Every structure is written in structure tokens, then in C-alpha cells.
Amino acid sequence: MSELASLGEQIRRRRRQLGLRQKDVAEQLGVNIWTVGNWEKGVCGPQIEHWPRLIDFLGRDPFRQPRSLGEHVRREMRMRGLSYKTFAKEVRMSPETLVKIVRDEYGVIDPRLRSAHQALQQRYGLRKL
């Protein structure tokens, strides 16, 4: 699957590859048939709690490989289906700090970034930047 394909196109392609109907995918992912249709059409995207099953259905993370700490964190949240609030609590930081990290708003030498990265490395085994 191409990274350039939209998420909806990736879902549709995978569904057809597996010979499934939208109803089958909806049941597999624990969502309503209309939800799958809306994802495929690009009307809306999945909520965070649906990402782990969706990634499993696709057989891979539909996004490019992370290149920054923010992208790594976003990926970990998606893979686990965790909200900012829950993820921040797990890594013992404020949700506001986590949002700034995800947006890559901290400079590389910012001590908050260093401590946050160390916490994320220990908890999730993120690679060094």
C-alpha cells in the first residue's frame, strides 16, 4: 500500500483484498457499518480507541515511519488506542506537555524534552533521536 493513498483508500483496498464486505469489517473492528463507509469515503477518521484494531486489520501502521519524537509518540498512542490524557498519565507528565511534544514544539536541548523522551524510551522502548 502506498503512503500516498488516503486512509480510506487503504481500508477499502485491504477489505477488497480479503474479500470482505463493509459489514464484515465493521463487525471485525467493533464499529457500525456506516462508520466503515465514512472512513472509506474520507468523511471522518477513526477515533483513537479504534486504531489498534484498524492497524491490525490493515496489517501495518498506515502512516510513514516516525521521524521525530512527536511522531513516535503519536504512533505509540495510535497503536495502543490511548488518548492524550491517558498516555500522559502513563508516562507521568501533563497532557499539555505531551501535546507540545507531539507537535514537536520543544527544541532538542529543552530539558522537558529530554526527560519526556527518557520516560517514553523506558516505557515504550522508543529509539534515541
C-alpha positions, -999 to +999 in steps of 0.1 A: +000+000+000+013+034-009+018+060+018+002+085-007-031+066-006-056+080+018-065+060+049-100+054+033-084+040+002-061+018+022-091+004+042-111-002+010-081-019-007-075-042+022-112-050+026-114-060-011-081-079-008-096-100+019-129-104+000-149-087+028-179-066+029-181-033+048-204-051+072-177-078+079-151-052+085-174-033+108-180-064+129-143-072+130-135-037+142-164-033+166-179-003+147-211+004+128-212-003+090-218+034+084-185+042+102-165+019+079-182+036+049-174+071+062-138+061+068-135+047+033-151+079+018-128+101+039-158+117+057-142+112+090-113+093+106-112+067+133-114+076+169-083+068+190-098+037+206-104+021+171-068+024+159-053-008+174-079-030+157-077-009+125-039-013+124-042-050+130-068-052+101-045-033+077-016-054+088+006-023+094+005+013+106-009+033+076+014+062+083+051+068+074+078+058+098+082+083+126+110+108+122+107+129+153+098+123+190+064+138+183+057+114+155+069+085+177+046+095+205+016+099+181+023+064+167+025+049+202-008+065+211-024+052+179-010+017+183-024+015+219-056+034+213-048+059+241-059+095+245-036+123+254-049+123+289-043+085+294-010+084+277+003+115+296-007+098+329+011+066+319+044+085+312+039+108+342+036+141+325+009+167+320-013+164+289-003+199+280+034+189+279+025+158+259+006+179+233+037+201+229+059+171+224+036+156+198+036+189+180+074+190+182+073+224+199+102+218+221+138+223+210+162+194+211+180+208+241+149+216+261+152+197+294+115+189+293+120+171+260+150+152+274+131+140+305+100+132+284+120+113+259+137+093+286+104+084+302+090+073+268+121+053+260+119+034+293+082+028+289+079+020+252+114+014+240+115+044+216+147+047+197+172+075+205+168+106+184 
